[in-house]
Every structure is written in C-alpha cells, then in structure tokens.
Amino acid sequence: MLELFKDFFMFVRARKKFWMVPLFVTLVMLGALVVFSQGSAFAPFIYTLF
C-alpha cells in the first residue's frame, strides 16, 4: 500500500500534475469514511451526505 502512495507522488512530481494531490486525498478520505462507518450508529447520518 505504501508503494502505491510513493509511486503516485513520484508520478505527480515528474509530470507536474500537482492538482491531482487534493483530489487523491479527498477520495482516500471519503473511502475511509465509508469503510469505517459501515457498522457504526452514525452510518445513516453519513449516507445522507451522498
């Protein structure tokens, strides 16, 4: 998993596509939110955001 992040940041630095970093971070955070809220009592409140 760490290799994926390393490769992504090397790609961004080499191709000068720095606009992809906030997009990638946002997608990772949303994915983590969905995964960690699956079994919690807050799941109905989170799903209303989508």
CHARMM internal coordinates of N, CA and C (Angstrom, degrees):
IC EDIT
DIST 1 N 1 CA 1.4562
DIST 1 CA 1 C 1.5273
ANGL 1 N 1 CA 1 C 110.18
DIST 1 C 2 N 1.3168
ANGL 1 CA 1 C 2 N 116.14
DIHE 1 N 1 CA 1 C 2 N -40.01
DIST 2 N 2 CA 1.4563
ANGL 1 C 2 N 2 CA 119.58
DIHE 1 CA 1 C 2 N 2 CA 179.90
DIST 2 CA 2 C 1.5291
ANGL 2 N 2 CA 2 C 110.87
DIHE 1 C 2 N 2 CA 2 C -66.17
DIST 2 C 3 N 1.3210
ANGL 2 CA 2 C 3 N 115.96
DIHE 2 N 2 CA 2 C 3 N -31.25
DIST 3 N 3 CA 1.4622
ANGL 2 C 3 N 3 CA 120.68
DIHE 2 CA 2 C 3 N 3 CA 178.05
DIST 3 CA 3 C 1.5315
ANGL 3 N 3 CA 3 C 111.09
DIHE 2 C 3 N 3 CA 3 C -64.03
DIST 3 C 4 N 1.3175
ANGL 3 CA 3 C 4 N 116.94
DIHE 3 N 3 CA 3 C 4 N -35.49
DIST 4 N 4 CA 1.4602
ANGL 3 C 4 N 4 CA 121.19
DIHE 3 CA 3 C 4 N 4 CA 178.09
DIST 4 CA 4 C 1.5269
ANGL 4 N 4 CA 4 C 111.21
DIHE 3 C 4 N 4 CA 4 C -62.61
DIST 4 C 5 N 1.3244
ANGL 4 CA 4 C 5 N 117.03
DIHE 4 N 4 CA 4 C 5 N -45.42
DIST 5 N 5 CA 1.4642
ANGL 4 C 5 N 5 CA 120.82
DIHE 4 CA 4 C 5 N 5 CA 178.59
DIST 5 CA 5 C 1.5206
ANGL 5 N 5 CA 5 C 111.24
DIHE 4 C 5 N 5 CA 5 C -63.91
DIST 5 C 6 N 1.3113
ANGL 5 CA 5 C 6 N 115.80
DIHE 5 N 5 CA 5 C 6 N -41.15
DIST 6 N 6 CA 1.4658
ANGL 5 C 6 N 6 CA 120.45
DIHE 5 CA 5 C 6 N 6 CA 179.89
DIST 6 CA 6 C 1.5242
ANGL 6 N 6 CA 6 C 110.25
DIHE 5 C 6 N 6 CA 6 C -62.92
DIST 6 C 7 N 1.3235
ANGL 6 CA 6 C 7 N 116.89
DIHE 6 N 6 CA 6 C 7 N -45.98
DIST 7 N 7 CA 1.4588
ANGL 6 C 7 N 7 CA 120.64
DIHE 6 CA 6 C 7 N 7 CA 178.97
DIST 7 CA 7 C 1.5282
ANGL 7 N 7 CA 7 C 111.56
DIHE 6 C 7 N 7 CA 7 C -63.75
DIST 7 C 8 N 1.3209
ANGL 7 CA 7 C 8 N 116.69
DIHE 7 N 7 CA 7 C 8 N -39.69
DIST 8 N 8 CA 1.4613
ANGL 7 C 8 N 8 CA 120.02
DIHE 7 CA 7 C 8 N 8 CA 179.68
DIST 8 CA 8 C 1.5231
ANGL 8 N 8 CA 8 C 110.95
DIHE 7 C 8 N 8 CA 8 C -62.91
DIST 8 C 9 N 1.3126
ANGL 8 CA 8 C 9 N 117.69
DIHE 8 N 8 CA 8 C 9 N -46.77
DIST 9 N 9 CA 1.4616
ANGL 8 C 9 N 9 CA 119.89
DIHE 8 CA 8 C 9 N 9 CA -178.32
DIST 9 CA 9 C 1.5227
ANGL 9 N 9 CA 9 C 111.93
DIHE 8 C 9 N 9 CA 9 C -70.38
DIST 9 C 10 N 1.3251
ANGL 9 CA 9 C 10 N 117.85
DIHE 9 N 9 CA 9 C 10 N -30.57
DIST 10 N 10 CA 1.4640
ANGL 9 C 10 N 10 CA 119.71
DIHE 9 CA 9 C 10 N 10 CA 174.21
DIST 10 CA 10 C 1.5301
ANGL 10 N 10 CA 10 C 110.26
DIHE 9 C 10 N 10 CA 10 C -67.50
DIST 10 C 11 N 1.3339
ANGL 10 CA 10 C 11 N 116.89
DIHE 10 N 10 CA 10 C 11 N -38.89
DIST 11 N 11 CA 1.4610
ANGL 10 C 11 N 11 CA 121.44
DIHE 10 CA 10 C 11 N 11 CA 176.39
DIST 11 CA 11 C 1.5232
ANGL 11 N 11 CA 11 C 110.96
DIHE 10 C 11 N 11 CA 11 C -62.44
DIST 11 C 12 N 1.3276
ANGL 11 CA 11 C 12 N 116.19
DIHE 11 N 11 CA 11 C 12 N -46.30
DIST 12 N 12 CA 1.4659
ANGL 11 C 12 N 12 CA 120.79
DIHE 11 CA 11 C 12 N 12 CA -178.58
DIST 12 CA 12 C 1.5228
ANGL 12 N 12 CA 12 C 110.17
DIHE 11 C 12 N 12 CA 12 C -62.30
DIST 12 C 13 N 1.3060
ANGL 12 CA 12 C 13 N 116.83
DIHE 12 N 12 CA 12 C 13 N -42.78
DIST 13 N 13 CA 1.4597
ANGL 12 C 13 N 13 CA 120.42
DIHE 12 CA 12 C 13 N 13 CA -178.32
DIST 13 CA 13 C 1.5307
ANGL 13 N 13 CA 13 C 110.94
DIHE 12 C 13 N 13 CA 13 C -68.40
DIST 13 C 14 N 1.3208
ANGL 13 CA 13 C 14 N 117.46
DIHE 13 N 13 CA 13 C 14 N -40.44
DIST 14 N 14 CA 1.4587
ANGL 13 C 14 N 14 CA 120.49
DIHE 13 CA 13 C 14 N 14 CA -177.68
DIST 14 CA 14 C 1.5268
ANGL 14 N 14 CA 14 C 111.96
DIHE 13 C 14 N 14 CA 14 C -71.58
DIST 14 C 15 N 1.3175
ANGL 14 CA 14 C 15 N 117.72
DIHE 14 N 14 CA 14 C 15 N -38.60
DIST 15 N 15 CA 1.4685
ANGL 14 C 15 N 15 CA 121.35
DIHE 14 CA 14 C 15 N 15 CA -175.58
DIST 15 CA 15 C 1.5289
ANGL 15 N 15 CA 15 C 112.95
DIHE 14 C 15 N 15 CA 15 C -93.74
DIST 15 C 16 N 1.3394
ANGL 15 CA 15 C 16 N 117.38
DIHE 15 N 15 CA 15 C 16 N -3.89
DIST 16 N 16 CA 1.4695
ANGL 15 C 16 N 16 CA 122.96
DIHE 15 CA 15 C 16 N 16 CA -179.97
DIST 16 CA 16 C 1.5276
ANGL 16 N 16 CA 16 C 111.95
DIHE 15 C 16 N 16 CA 16 C 59.32
DIST 16 C 17 N 1.3066
ANGL 16 CA 16 C 17 N 116.42
DIHE 16 N 16 CA 16 C 17 N 43.23
DIST 17 N 17 CA 1.4614
ANGL 16 C 17 N 17 CA 121.54
DIHE 16 CA 16 C 17 N 17 CA 178.43
DIST 17 CA 17 C 1.5354
ANGL 17 N 17 CA 17 C 109.20
DIHE 16 C 17 N 17 CA 17 C -110.89
DIST 17 C 18 N 1.3192
ANGL 17 CA 17 C 18 N 115.13
DIHE 17 N 17 CA 17 C 18 N 65.02
DIST 18 N 18 CA 1.4560
ANGL 17 C 18 N 18 CA 120.96
DIHE 17 CA 17 C 18 N 18 CA -175.45
DIST 18 CA 18 C 1.5208
ANGL 18 N 18 CA 18 C 112.94
DIHE 17 C 18 N 18 CA 18 C -70.75
DIST 18 C 19 N 1.3203
ANGL 18 CA 18 C 19 N 117.63
DIHE 18 N 18 CA 18 C 19 N -15.66
DIST 19 N 19 CA 1.4618
ANGL 18 C 19 N 19 CA 120.30
DIHE 18 CA 18 C 19 N 19 CA 178.60
DIST 19 CA 19 C 1.5250
ANGL 19 N 19 CA 19 C 111.46
DIHE 18 C 19 N 19 CA 19 C -68.98
DIST 19 C 20 N 1.3355
ANGL 19 CA 19 C 20 N 117.54
DIHE 19 N 19 CA 19 C 20 N -16.33
DIST 20 N 20 CA 1.4611
ANGL 19 C 20 N 20 CA 120.48
DIHE 19 CA 19 C 20 N 20 CA -179.30
DIST 20 CA 20 C 1.5336
ANGL 20 N 20 CA 20 C 113.07
DIHE 19 C 20 N 20 CA 20 C -77.80
DIST 20 C 21 N 1.3185
ANGL 20 CA 20 C 21 N 117.63
DIHE 20 N 20 CA 20 C 21 N -20.21
DIST 21 N 21 CA 1.4667
ANGL 20 C 21 N 21 CA 120.62
DIHE 20 CA 20 C 21 N 21 CA -176.45
DIST 21 CA 21 C 1.5265
ANGL 21 N 21 CA 21 C 111.70
DIHE 20 C 21 N 21 CA 21 C -63.75
DIST 21 C 22 N 1.3455
ANGL 21 CA 21 C 22 N 120.80
DIHE 21 N 21 CA 21 C 22 N -50.94
DIST 22 N 22 CA 1.4754
ANGL 21 C 22 N 22 CA 118.71
DIHE 21 CA 21 C 22 N 22 CA 178.46
DIST 22 CA 22 C 1.5267
ANGL 22 N 22 CA 22 C 113.02
DIHE 21 C 22 N 22 CA 22 C -62.47
DIST 22 C 23 N 1.3262
ANGL 22 CA 22 C 23 N 116.87
DIHE 22 N 22 CA 22 C 23 N -34.84
DIST 23 N 23 CA 1.4505
ANGL 22 C 23 N 23 CA 120.97
DIHE 22 CA 22 C 23 N 23 CA 177.69
DIST 23 CA 23 C 1.5249
ANGL 23 N 23 CA 23 C 110.89
DIHE 22 C 23 N 23 CA 23 C -63.13
DIST 23 C 24 N 1.3092
ANGL 23 CA 23 C 24 N 116.69
DIHE 23 N 23 CA 23 C 24 N -46.23
DIST 24 N 24 CA 1.4593
ANGL 23 C 24 N 24 CA 122.11
DIHE 23 CA 23 C 24 N 24 CA 179.76
DIST 24 CA 24 C 1.5256
ANGL 24 N 24 CA 24 C 111.37
DIHE 23 C 24 N 24 CA 24 C -64.11
DIST 24 C 25 N 1.3116
ANGL 24 CA 24 C 25 N 116.83
DIHE 24 N 24 CA 24 C 25 N -43.34
DIST 25 N 25 CA 1.4732
ANGL 24 C 25 N 25 CA 120.98
DIHE 24 CA 24 C 25 N 25 CA 179.84
DIST 25 CA 25 C 1.5243
ANGL 25 N 25 CA 25 C 110.28
DIHE 24 C 25 N 25 CA 25 C -64.03
DIST 25 C 26 N 1.3268
ANGL 25 CA 25 C 26 N 117.44
DIHE 25 N 25 CA 25 C 26 N -41.71
DIST 26 N 26 CA 1.4611
ANGL 25 C 26 N 26 CA 121.21
DIHE 25 CA 25 C 26 N 26 CA 179.19
DIST 26 CA 26 C 1.5210
ANGL 26 N 26 CA 26 C 111.29
DIHE 25 C 26 N 26 CA 26 C -63.76
DIST 26 C 27 N 1.3261
ANGL 26 CA 26 C 27 N 116.96
DIHE 26 N 26 CA 26 C 27 N -43.17
DIST 27 N 27 CA 1.4608
ANGL 26 C 27 N 27 CA 120.15
DIHE 26 CA 26 C 27 N 27 CA 178.99
DIST 27 CA 27 C 1.5243
ANGL 27 N 27 CA 27 C 111.80
DIHE 26 C 27 N 27 CA 27 C -64.46
DIST 27 C 28 N 1.3180
ANGL 27 CA 27 C 28 N 117.16
DIHE 27 N 27 CA 27 C 28 N -39.56
DIST 28 N 28 CA 1.4642
ANGL 27 C 28 N 28 CA 120.42
DIHE 27 CA 27 C 28 N 28 CA 178.52
DIST 28 CA 28 C 1.5304
ANGL 28 N 28 CA 28 C 110.51
DIHE 27 C 28 N 28 CA 28 C -65.64
DIST 28 C 29 N 1.3231
ANGL 28 CA 28 C 29 N 116.78
DIHE 28 N 28 CA 28 C 29 N -41.48
DIST 29 N 29 CA 1.4681
ANGL 28 C 29 N 29 CA 119.83
DIHE 28 CA 28 C 29 N 29 CA 179.76
DIST 29 CA 29 C 1.5272
ANGL 29 N 29 CA 29 C 111.63
DIHE 28 C 29 N 29 CA 29 C -66.54
DIST 29 C 30 N 1.3258
ANGL 29 CA 29 C 30 N 117.95
DIHE 29 N 29 CA 29 C 30 N -41.13
DIST 30 N 30 CA 1.4618
ANGL 29 C 30 N 30 CA 120.40
DIHE 29 CA 29 C 30 N 30 CA 177.41
DIST 30 CA 30 C 1.5278
ANGL 30 N 30 CA 30 C 111.50
DIHE 29 C 30 N 30 CA 30 C -65.20
DIST 30 C 31 N 1.3127
ANGL 30 CA 30 C 31 N 116.40
DIHE 30 N 30 CA 30 C 31 N -39.77
DIST 31 N 31 CA 1.4613
ANGL 30 C 31 N 31 CA 120.23
DIHE 30 CA 30 C 31 N 31 CA 177.23
DIST 31 CA 31 C 1.5180
ANGL 31 N 31 CA 31 C 111.68
DIHE 30 C 31 N 31 CA 31 C -63.36
DIST 31 C 32 N 1.3268
ANGL 31 CA 31 C 32 N 116.60
DIHE 31 N 31 CA 31 C 32 N -42.89
DIST 32 N 32 CA 1.4669
ANGL 31 C 32 N 32 CA 120.63
DIHE 31 CA 31 C 32 N 32 CA 178.38
DIST 32 CA 32 C 1.5242
ANGL 32 N 32 CA 32 C 110.81
DIHE 31 C 32 N 32 CA 32 C -64.94
DIST 32 C 33 N 1.3208
ANGL 32 CA 32 C 33 N 117.18
DIHE 32 N 32 CA 32 C 33 N -38.78
DIST 33 N 33 CA 1.4638
ANGL 32 C 33 N 33 CA 120.95
DIHE 32 CA 32 C 33 N 33 CA 178.33
DIST 33 CA 33 C 1.5258
ANGL 33 N 33 CA 33 C 110.96
DIHE 32 C 33 N 33 CA 33 C -61.61
DIST 33 C 34 N 1.3052
ANGL 33 CA 33 C 34 N 116.87
DIHE 33 N 33 CA 33 C 34 N -43.97
DIST 34 N 34 CA 1.4675
ANGL 33 C 34 N 34 CA 120.47
DIHE 33 CA 33 C 34 N 34 CA -179.41
DIST 34 CA 34 C 1.5265
ANGL 34 N 34 CA 34 C 110.55
DIHE 33 C 34 N 34 CA 34 C -67.17
DIST 34 C 35 N 1.3264
ANGL 34 CA 34 C 35 N 116.92
DIHE 34 N 34 CA 34 C 35 N -42.76
DIST 35 N 35 CA 1.4716
ANGL 34 C 35 N 35 CA 120.22
DIHE 34 CA 34 C 35 N 35 CA -178.08
DIST 35 CA 35 C 1.5234
ANGL 35 N 35 CA 35 C 111.28
DIHE 34 C 35 N 35 CA 35 C -65.85
DIST 35 C 36 N 1.3251
ANGL 35 CA 35 C 36 N 117.06
DIHE 35 N 35 CA 35 C 36 N -45.14
DIST 36 N 36 CA 1.4622
ANGL 35 C 36 N 36 CA 119.78
DIHE 35 CA 35 C 36 N 36 CA -176.17
DIST 36 CA 36 C 1.5224
ANGL 36 N 36 CA 36 C 113.65
DIHE 35 C 36 N 36 CA 36 C -77.11
DIST 36 C 37 N 1.3225
ANGL 36 CA 36 C 37 N 117.38
DIHE 36 N 36 CA 36 C 37 N -16.53
DIST 37 N 37 CA 1.4643
ANGL 36 C 37 N 37 CA 119.06
DIHE 36 CA 36 C 37 N 37 CA -179.22
DIST 37 CA 37 C 1.5259
ANGL 37 N 37 CA 37 C 112.72
DIHE 36 C 37 N 37 CA 37 C -98.20
DIST 37 C 38 N 1.2981
ANGL 37 CA 37 C 38 N 118.92
DIHE 37 N 37 CA 37 C 38 N 5.39
DIST 38 N 38 CA 1.4591
ANGL 37 C 38 N 38 CA 121.98
DIHE 37 CA 37 C 38 N 38 CA -177.52
DIST 38 CA 38 C 1.5270
ANGL 38 N 38 CA 38 C 112.53
DIHE 37 C 38 N 38 CA 38 C -57.41
DIST 38 C 39 N 1.3002
ANGL 38 CA 38 C 39 N 117.16
DIHE 38 N 38 CA 38 C 39 N -47.23
DIST 39 N 39 CA 1.4544
ANGL 38 C 39 N 39 CA 119.18
DIHE 38 CA 38 C 39 N 39 CA -175.07
DIST 39 CA 39 C 1.5127
ANGL 39 N 39 CA 39 C 114.53
DIHE 38 C 39 N 39 CA 39 C -104.26
DIST 39 C 40 N 1.3008
ANGL 39 CA 39 C 40 N 117.80
DIHE 39 N 39 CA 39 C 40 N 12.61
DIST 40 N 40 CA 1.4655
ANGL 39 C 40 N 40 CA 118.82
DIHE 39 CA 39 C 40 N 40 CA -175.40
DIST 40 CA 40 C 1.5306
ANGL 40 N 40 CA 40 C 111.13
DIHE 39 C 40 N 40 CA 40 C -95.93
DIST 40 C 41 N 1.3136
ANGL 40 CA 40 C 41 N 114.77
DIHE 40 N 40 CA 40 C 41 N 170.24
DIST 41 N 41 CA 1.4631
ANGL 40 C 41 N 41 CA 120.75
DIHE 40 CA 40 C 41 N 41 CA 178.64
DIST 41 CA 41 C 1.5267
ANGL 41 N 41 CA 41 C 111.41
DIHE 40 C 41 N 41 CA 41 C -76.49
DIST 41 C 42 N 1.3319
ANGL 41 CA 41 C 42 N 117.03
DIHE 41 N 41 CA 41 C 42 N -12.88
DIST 42 N 42 CA 1.4626
ANGL 41 C 42 N 42 CA 120.80
DIHE 41 CA 41 C 42 N 42 CA -179.36
DIST 42 CA 42 C 1.5246
ANGL 42 N 42 CA 42 C 112.79
DIHE 41 C 42 N 42 CA 42 C -87.26
DIST 42 C 43 N 1.3170
ANGL 42 CA 42 C 43 N 117.78
DIHE 42 N 42 CA 42 C 43 N -3.91
DIST 43 N 43 CA 1.4658
ANGL 42 C 43 N 43 CA 121.70
DIHE 42 CA 42 C 43 N 43 CA -176.60
DIST 43 CA 43 C 1.5285
ANGL 43 N 43 CA 43 C 112.84
DIHE 42 C 43 N 43 CA 43 C -55.52
DIST 43 C 44 N 1.3207
ANGL 43 CA 43 C 44 N 120.92
DIHE 43 N 43 CA 43 C 44 N -45.10
DIST 44 N 44 CA 1.4807
ANGL 43 C 44 N 44 CA 118.50
DIHE 43 CA 43 C 44 N 44 CA 179.46
DIST 44 CA 44 C 1.5171
ANGL 44 N 44 CA 44 C 113.31
DIHE 43 C 44 N 44 CA 44 C -62.17
DIST 44 C 45 N 1.3202
ANGL 44 CA 44 C 45 N 118.35
DIHE 44 N 44 CA 44 C 45 N -31.06
DIST 45 N 45 CA 1.4548
ANGL 44 C 45 N 45 CA 121.08
DIHE 44 CA 44 C 45 N 45 CA 179.95
DIST 45 CA 45 C 1.5128
ANGL 45 N 45 CA 45 C 111.57
DIHE 44 C 45 N 45 CA 45 C -75.57
DIST 45 C 46 N 1.3296
ANGL 45 CA 45 C 46 N 116.49
DIHE 45 N 45 CA 45 C 46 N -34.39
DIST 46 N 46 CA 1.4517
ANGL 45 C 46 N 46 CA 120.35
DIHE 45 CA 45 C 46 N 46 CA 179.27
DIST 46 CA 46 C 1.5129
ANGL 46 N 46 CA 46 C 110.68
DIHE 45 C 46 N 46 CA 46 C -72.37
DIST 46 C 47 N 1.3212
ANGL 46 CA 46 C 47 N 118.03
DIHE 46 N 46 CA 46 C 47 N -38.07
DIST 47 N 47 CA 1.4546
ANGL 46 C 47 N 47 CA 120.72
DIHE 46 CA 46 C 47 N 47 CA -178.37
DIST 47 CA 47 C 1.5191
ANGL 47 N 47 CA 47 C 112.21
DIHE 46 C 47 N 47 CA 47 C -69.13
DIST 47 C 48 N 1.3090
ANGL 47 CA 47 C 48 N 118.00
DIHE 47 N 47 CA 47 C 48 N -19.81
DIST 48 N 48 CA 1.4577
ANGL 47 C 48 N 48 CA 119.10
DIHE 47 CA 47 C 48 N 48 CA 176.28
DIST 48 CA 48 C 1.5239
ANGL 48 N 48 CA 48 C 111.38
DIHE 47 C 48 N 48 CA 48 C -72.05
DIST 48 C 49 N 1.3205
ANGL 48 CA 48 C 49 N 117.79
DIHE 48 N 48 CA 48 C 49 N -18.46
DIST 49 N 49 CA 1.4573
ANGL 48 C 49 N 49 CA 120.56
DIHE 48 CA 48 C 49 N 49 CA 177.31
DIST 49 CA 49 C 1.5175
ANGL 49 N 49 CA 49 C 111.28
DIHE 48 C 49 N 49 CA 49 C -70.46
DIST 49 C 50 N 1.3102
ANGL 49 CA 49 C 50 N 116.59
DIHE 49 N 49 CA 49 C 50 N -27.44
DIST 50 N 50 CA 1.4566
ANGL 49 C 50 N 50 CA 120.18
DIHE 49 CA 49 C 50 N 50 CA -176.82
DIST 50 CA 50 C 1.4974
ANGL 50 N 50 CA 50 C 109.05
DIHE 49 C 50 N 50 CA 50 C -98.91
END
COOR INIT
IC SEED 1 N 1 CA 1 C
IC BUILD
